[in-house]
Amino acid sequence: MRFDAYDLPVSTSSGPALKSYDHGVDALVSWKESATGLFRRAIELDPELAIAHAGLAVCLVHDDLAAEAMAACEAARAAAIAAKVTPRERVYVEAIGLFVTGQWVACEQLIGAHLKTYPRDLVIAWRLYEMFFWEGRPQDMLELTTTLMEYYPADSYMLGLHAFAVEENGRRGEAARLAEAALARNAEDPWAVHALAHALFESGSFKAGATRLPPAILACTGMNWFSHHLRWHEALMHFARGDYGSARELSHRYMEHHPSAYTNDLHDSTSMLWRFDLVGQDTGDRWKPFAAIARERVKGMNMPFTEPHLALALAATKDKAAAQVQLDRLKIQAQGDESKLFGEVVIPLIEGLHAFADGDYPLVVAKIEPIRSRIIGIGGSFAQRDVFTDTLFEAAFRAGDTERCGRFLGERIARRPDYHWVSRAG
């Protein structure tokens, strides 16, 4: 029996395999490209290292390689049986399997019980945190990290997770301090940079964010696709200041130069372009490659958060045929959705986006205003979901709806004084 970097039991006789696994975990939580290779190397050194197969599955599902991720989960289960692993590793493998296959209710229950015994099982704790994020449950994220913080006294990763959860619960000043403390422990912690970006953005510290983020991002070497998301945050700082030229340059360099079909890249690319359209910045034919990607993606099922981001590209290019394909599929999907999220939130939100592109601004208000309080349920952060609420607010202005304009504008500026909305008030 050996123990990993978090003092947890691991069933392997190979020291080099365990070392590669530990490095893989560190790379995974550091959003490094090397994580996949490190888990594969651990498996080469010990094919029965079940948790290395499970770690690889997490990397693969994050890279949109669903079939490969499920195969890695099956390999993890087989290895767990062959190696007669500890109860902790058995739950680890099962939890990752449930996570990868989308059985999140069962996964949440399993992880919740597991963490009571193994609170330092960071990879598993992070999966629960991730599920809460994509289910729009910031209070649960904060409760989780608050409970776990005492078990990670010198760990930047948990502190960064906690900082972001604190920010998403409205405590922006505290979140910024926590994020900076995490970066003082480990300057190469991208999630701490991410938490800091959110805290500065939501507190309206756009100039400070535009100055602080570039060196912080550069310090995080070897990052995977998450580096693009941090650059999206940098672009948002400039956008919120009204420096649309700098925002456009960053968008072109990191989001548009090589149009990506990867899910999280699409979230950033389409929402950034839509924001330019909202404030009257011409996007020309920059939508075309993303609309082509969206046409393919809407043929299959996607996360609730992804569906409206695909719709942004289809609405902007007025691709009615692909839009109908998406809506028809979603209506069928909604019939079996016990949460009613797809039928009662995702579909009307998408219909509102198409109405905006068509210039039917009263219809936008009619579609989106009744579901405003439920949009959080599609997941993501407050900053990410702003693209939808801002569409509603802009529609009210373009419709000449004086009462709503005054109400929405007061609410929006009180929350965060972005240049576009301040200029509307002027």
Long-range contacts (C-beta under 8 A, 24 or more apart in sequence): 1-86, 6-120, 6-121, 6-122, 7-120, 8-88, 8-118, 8-120, 8-121, 9-86, 9-88, 9-89, 10-49, 10-51, 10-86, 10-89, 11-48, 11-49, 11-50, 11-83, 11-84, 11-85, 11-86, 11-89, 12-46, 12-48, 12-49, 12-83, 13-46, 14-45, 14-46, 14-49, 16-45, 17-42, 17-43, 17-45, 17-46, 17-49, 17-52, 18-42, 18-49, 20-45, 20-52, 21-49, 21-51, 21-52, 21-55, 24-52, 24-55, 24-56, 25-55, 25-122, 25-123, 27-222, 28-55, 28-58, 28-59, 28-123, 29-122, 29-123, 29-126, 29-157, 29-191, 30-157, 30-188, 30-189, 30-190, 30-220, 30-222, 30-223, 31-190, 31-191, 31-220, 31-223, 31-224, 31-226, 31-227, 32-222, 32-223, 32-224, 33-222, 33-223, 33-224, 34-222, 35-59, 35-224, 36-60, 36-63, 43-75, 47-79, 48-79, 48-82, 48-83, 49-79, 49-83, 50-76, 50-77, 50-79, 50-80, 50-83, 50-85, 50-89, 50-92, 50-93, 51-76, 51-85, 51-89, 51-92, 51-93, 53-79, 53-93, 54-92, 54-93, 54-96, 54-97, 54-123, 55-96, 55-123, 57-96, 57-97, 57-100, 58-96, 58-99, 58-100, 58-123, 58-127, 61-99, 61-100, 63-224, 63-225, 63-262, 64-261, 64-262, 64-263, 66-100, 69-100, 70-100, 70-101, 73-97, 73-100, 73-101, 88-114, 88-117, 88-118, 88-121, 91-124, 92-121, 92-123, 92-124, 95-124, 95-127, 96-123, 96-124, 96-127, 99-127, 99-130, 99-131, 104-131, 104-135, 107-131, 115-148, 119-147, 119-148, 119-151, 120-151, 120-152, 122-152, 122-155, 122-157, 122-158, 125-158, 126-161, 129-161, 129-165, 133-379, 133-380, 133-381, 134-303, 134-305, 134-379, 134-380, 135-377, 135-379, 136-376, 136-377, 136-378, 136-379, 136-380, 138-165, 138-168, 138-169, 139-169, 141-165, 141-168, 142-166, 142-168, 142-169, 154-185, 155-185, 156-182, 156-183, 156-185, 156-186, 156-189, 156-192, 157-182, 157-186, 157-189, 157-191, 159-185, 159-192, 160-189, 160-191, 160-192, 160-194, 160-195, 161-191, 161-195, 163-192, 163-195, 163-196, 163-199, 164-191, 164-194, 164-195, 164-198, 167-195, 167-198, 167-199, 167-202, 168-198, 168-381, 168-382, 172-199, 172-202, 172-203, 173-199, 173-203, 175-199, 176-200, 176-203, 183-216, 187-216, 187-219, 187-220, 188-219, 188-220, 188-221, 189-220, 190-217, 190-220, 190-223, 190-226, 190-227, 190-230, 193-217, 193-220, 193-230, 194-226, 194-229, 194-230, 194-233, 197-230, 197-233, 197-234, 197-237, 198-233, 198-381, 198-382, 198-383, 200-237, 201-233, 201-236, 201-237, 201-240, 201-383, 201-416, 202-382, 202-383, 202-415, 202-416, 203-416, 204-240, 204-416, 204-417, 206-237, 206-238, 206-240, 206-241, 207-237, 207-241, 209-233, 209-234, 209-237, 210-234, 210-237, 210-238, 210-241, 210-243, 210-246, 213-237, 225-260, 225-262, 225-264, 225-265, 226-264, 227-254, 228-254, 228-255, 228-260, 228-264, 228-265, 228-268, 229-264, 229-268, 231-255, 232-268, 232-272, 233-383, 235-272, 236-272, 236-383, 239-272, 239-275, 239-418, 240-416, 240-418, 240-419, 241-419, 242-419, 242-420, 242-423, 244-276, 244-279, 244-281, 247-272, 247-276, 248-276, 248-281, 251-276, 256-286, 256-289, 259-289, 259-290, 259-293, 260-293, 261-293, 261-296, 261-297, 263-302, 263-303, 263-306, 266-290, 266-293, 266-294, 266-297, 266-306, 266-309, 266-310, 267-305, 267-306, 267-309, 267-380, 267-384, 270-294, 270-309, 270-310, 270-312, 270-313, 271-309, 271-312, 271-384, 271-387, 273-312, 273-313, 273-316, 274-312, 274-316, 274-387, 274-391, 275-387, 275-390, 277-316, 278-387, 278-390, 278-391, 278-394, 278-420, 279-420, 283-316, 287-313, 287-316, 287-317, 288-317, 291-316, 291-317, 291-319, 291-322, 294-319, 294-322, 295-319, 295-322, 298-322, 298-323, 298-325, 298-326, 298-329, 299-325, 299-329, 301-329, 301-333, 303-379, 304-341, 304-342, 304-345, 304-346, 304-377, 304-378, 304-379, 305-378, 305-379, 305-380, 305-384, 307-342, 307-346, 307-350, 307-378, 308-346, 308-349, 308-350, 308-353, 308-378, 308-388, 311-349, 311-350, 311-353, 311-354, 312-353, 312-387, 314-354, 315-353, 315-354, 315-356, 315-357, 316-357, 318-357, 318-358, 323-350, 323-354, 326-350, 327-351, 339-377, 341-374, 341-377, 341-378, 344-371, 344-374, 345-371, 345-374, 345-375, 345-377, 345-378, 346-378, 349-375, 349-378, 349-388, 352-391, 352-392, 352-395, 353-388, 353-391, 355-395, 356-391, 356-394, 356-395, 359-398, 361-395, 361-396, 361-398, 361-399, 361-401, 362-395, 362-399, 362-401, 364-391, 364-392, 364-395, 364-399, 365-392, 365-395, 365-396, 365-399, 365-401, 365-404, 368-392, 368-395, 369-404, 393-421, 397-424
